Amino acid sequence: MPPSRHSTGSSCPAPSGAQFPLIQLAKIDCVRGPQVIESEDTFLVGYVLFDKKPGYAEVDVVEQADAYLKEKIASGELYMPTGVSFNFAGTYENQVRSKKKLMVVLPLALFIIFMILYLQFRSVVTTGLVFTGILVAWAGGFIMIWFYAQPWFLDWNVFGTSMRELFQAHPINLSVAIWVGVRHFSASPRTTASWWPLT
């Protein structure tokens, strides 16, 4: 309600029944405020939604933004009041957690595969030769990823159909999906924005 309506038309009843203008009891100003007030872990929180530029990985963008903000806070250019902090959240967190798990699961899986091959062939040399097939498969996957980033790769048409569009050839950032499915070379070009809560 505008201040003019408060000051001229609104009134407050007294115990005696008399009416007092509200402007005599309080000063009311109309100001713009937050549309929604939310809390998380008993703290007030505000969200800032941002997206990344094309060609950048989500984790790299968050790490660069975090380093930039901390640098500004350390230099005094950005003031953070007492009790106020910032934290990044979003889909990139899934990749960070998965990366930590892969650092344990992947070496363990490779060791188990090596031991299974060794129990089958009973020879370290033969097991090593068979085991190199995994490295060759990985190398082929990463080479194909490099090819997809080259503008000349599949740059021709067949019956009026662009091969780059047909095979969705475009630069691909390494992610958990790439590490897990590198042998199958499957990745999604779309990403989801991250949230920046202020707590």
HELIX and SHEET records of a PDB file:
HELIX    1   1 PRO A    3  THR A    8  1                                   6    
HELIX    2   2 LEU A   22  GLN A   24  5                                   3    
HELIX    3   3 GLU A   58  SER A   75  1                                  18    
HELIX    4   4 TYR A   92  PHE A  121  1                                  30    
HELIX    5   5 VAL A  124  TYR A  148  1                                  25    
HELIX    6   6 MET A  163  LEU A  166  1                                   4    
HELIX    7   7 VAL A  176  VAL A  180  1                                   5    
SHEET    1   A 2 SER A  11  PRO A  13  0                                        
SHEET    2   A 2 GLN A  19  PRO A  21 -1                                        
SHEET    1   B 4 GLU A  38  GLU A  40  0                                        
SHEET    2   B 4 PHE A  43  PHE A  50 -1                                        
SHEET    3   B 4 SER A 194  LEU A 198 -1                                        
SHEET    4   B 4 ALA A  89  GLY A  90 -1                                        
SHEET    1   C 2 ASN A 157  VAL A 158  0                                        
SHEET    2   C 2 THR A 161  SER A 162 -1                                        
END                                                                             
